[in-house]
Amino acid sequence: MCNAYEQHVKWVEYCKMMHALELGIPTQQGDLDLREKDDIRINQMGPVMRATTNDREVELEPMNFGLPSNRPKGGPVFNFRSEGRDFSNTHRCLVPASAFFEFSGTKYPKTKHRFTLNGVPFMAIAGIWREAQGNHPASFAMLTTEPGPDVQPIHNRQIVVLRPDDWAAWLWLTKPQDVLLRSLPAGSLSVETVRKGAE
């Protein structure tokens, strides 16, 4: 599953998108809240978009990629299956990303594929987040669903990529979850192979 993504979202692009969607940005936030990074992997920090208590305002907050596991020897939960679950009483968030990665093959290193969302400068991935617990910082996981036609040839699951018009709907849950948490139609995502794996 998706255990790495790219965050090269420019602050000016972010502001332009938020303005177009009529979503507010806290006055104290700026480009340092959206630091660019080539690969954000499990147990690394990345910016997350979450609703504030102000009407239609969204703040960026650094969080750890991966929720702490409830199992004694379990690793972090970085992908969370969305089907059949009710997220109305959870902390919902969006993960801004310029691309996400999927891997194929059975031998290491695996072939690495880079996915981008067509027609927009960056994407937002549906997620959930949890408050800090003990010495573990606030953290998030990406929601997954059945693969759409753009991802299915490479992987049997995919993360939920939301179109910009659905960002607010996910944060405030103003549309049915089954409408939001599904794969996009064919041709929505572009894919390129950025590393050929072992034969």
C-alpha positions in Angstrom: 0.0 0.0 0.0 1.0 3.6 -0.1 3.8 4.0 2.4 5.4 7.1 0.8 4.2 10.3 -0.8 5.7 13.5 -2.2 5.0 17.0 -0.8 6.1 19.7 -3.2 3.1 21.9 -2.8 3.9 25.6 -3.3 2.4 28.0 -0.8 1.2 30.3 -3.5 -0.6 27.3 -5.2 -2.1 26.3 -1.9 -3.4 29.8 -1.2 -4.9 30.1 -4.7 -6.7 26.7 -4.3 -8.0 27.5 -0.9 -9.3 30.9 -2.1 -11.0 29.3 -5.1 -12.7 26.8 -2.7 -13.7 29.6 -0.3 -11.8 28.0 2.5 -10.1 30.2 5.0 -6.4 30.0 6.1 -5.4 31.1 9.6 -3.6 34.4 9.5 -0.5 33.1 11.4 0.2 30.4 8.8 2.6 30.7 5.9 5.0 28.8 3.6 6.9 27.3 6.6 3.8 25.3 7.5 4.0 23.6 4.1 7.6 22.5 3.9 8.5 20.6 0.7 9.9 17.1 0.9 10.7 14.4 -1.7 9.5 11.4 0.2 7.4 11.4 3.4 7.5 7.9 4.8 6.0 6.1 7.7 7.0 7.6 11.1 8.0 10.9 9.4 6.3 14.3 9.9 4.2 15.9 7.2 1.7 18.7 7.1 -2.0 17.8 7.4 -5.0 20.0 6.7 -7.7 19.9 9.3 -10.8 22.0 10.1 -10.6 24.7 12.8 -13.4 25.9 15.1 -13.9 28.8 12.8 -16.4 28.4 10.0 -14.8 27.0 6.8 -11.3 27.6 8.0 -8.6 25.0 7.5 -5.2 24.9 9.3 -2.0 23.1 8.5 -0.6 21.0 11.3 2.6 18.9 11.3 1.8 15.2 12.2 3.4 11.9 12.2 2.6 9.6 9.3 1.2 6.5 11.0 -1.2 6.0 13.9 0.2 4.1 16.9 -1.0 0.5 16.9 -3.2 -0.8 19.7 -1.4 -4.2 19.4 1.6 -4.8 21.7 4.0 -5.6 18.8 2.1 -4.0 16.0 3.6 -1.4 13.7 2.1 2.0 12.9 -1.2 2.1 11.0 -0.5 4.2 7.9 -3.3 3.0 5.6 -6.8 2.5 7.0 -9.5 0.6 5.2 -12.6 2.9 4.6 -15.3 0.4 3.5 -18.0 -0.3 6.0 -16.8 2.2 8.5 -18.4 5.3 9.9 -16.1 8.3 10.2 -18.7 10.8 11.5 -17.2 10.7 15.0 -13.5 10.7 14.0 -11.0 13.5 13.4 -11.0 13.9 9.6 -8.1 15.5 7.7 -6.6 16.0 4.3 -3.1 15.1 3.4 -1.7 17.6 0.8 0.6 15.9 -1.7 2.1 16.5 -5.1 2.2 12.8 -5.8 1.9 9.4 -4.1 3.9 6.2 -4.7 2.9 2.6 -5.2 5.3 -0.3 -5.6 5.1 -3.5 -7.7 7.1 -6.7 -8.0 8.2 -9.3 -5.5 12.0 -8.7 -5.2 13.8 -5.8 -3.6 14.1 -3.1 -4.7 10.5 -3.1 -6.1 9.5 -1.0 -9.1 8.3 2.4 -7.9 5.4 4.2 -9.6 4.5 7.9 -9.1 0.8 9.0 -9.3 -0.4 12.6 -9.8 -3.9 14.0 -10.1 -4.6 15.5 -13.5 -5.8 19.0 -13.9 -4.7 20.4 -10.6 -1.4 21.5 -9.1 -1.7 19.2 -6.1 -4.0 16.6 -4.6 -5.4 15.9 -1.1 -5.7 12.4 0.3 -8.6 11.6 2.7 -7.3 10.8 6.2 -8.0 10.5 9.9 -5.9 11.9 12.7 -5.4 11.4 16.4 -4.2 13.6 19.2 -0.7 13.1 20.7 -0.5 10.1 23.1 2.3 9.9 25.6 5.5 10.6 23.8 3.9 9.9 20.4 3.0 13.1 18.5 -0.3 13.8 16.8 -0.5 11.4 13.9 -2.5 10.5 10.8 -3.3 7.6 8.5 -4.5 7.7 4.9 -7.9 6.0 4.0 -7.9 3.3 1.4 -10.6 1.8 -1.0 -10.9 -0.6 -3.9 -8.5 0.4 -6.7 -9.7 2.5 -9.6 -8.8 1.8 -13.2 -5.7 3.9 -13.0 -4.2 2.1 -10.0 -5.6 -1.5 -10.4 -2.9 -2.6 -12.9 -0.3 -1.9 -10.2 -2.0 -2.5 -6.9 -5.0 -4.2 -5.4 -5.9 -1.3 -3.1 -5.5 2.5 -3.3 -5.6 5.6 -1.1 -8.6 7.8 -1.4 -7.7 10.9 -3.5 -10.3 13.6 -3.3 -11.1 16.2 -6.0 -10.8 19.8 -4.6 -14.6 20.2 -4.7 -14.9 17.4 -2.1 -12.2 18.7 0.3 -14.7 20.6 2.5 -17.3 17.9 2.2 -14.8 15.4 3.8 -13.6 17.8 6.6 -17.2 18.7 7.6 -18.8 15.5 6.2 -21.5 17.3 4.2 -21.8 14.5 1.6 -22.4 10.8 2.2 -19.2 8.9 3.0 -19.7 6.3 0.3 -19.8 9.1 -2.3 -16.5 10.6 -1.1 -14.5 7.5 -0.2 -14.2 5.8 -3.5 -11.7 5.7 -6.4 -11.8 8.3 -9.2 -12.8 7.5 -12.8 -10.3 6.3 -15.4 -7.9 9.0 -16.6 -8.1 11.0 -13.4 -4.5 9.9 -12.3 -1.3 9.9 -14.3 1.3 7.4 -13.5 5.0 7.2 -14.4 7.6 4.6 -13.4 10.3 6.4 -11.5 12.4 3.4 -10.5 12.7 0.0 -12.2 12.9 -2.8 -9.7 14.8 -6.0 -9.6 14.0 -8.6 -12.2 
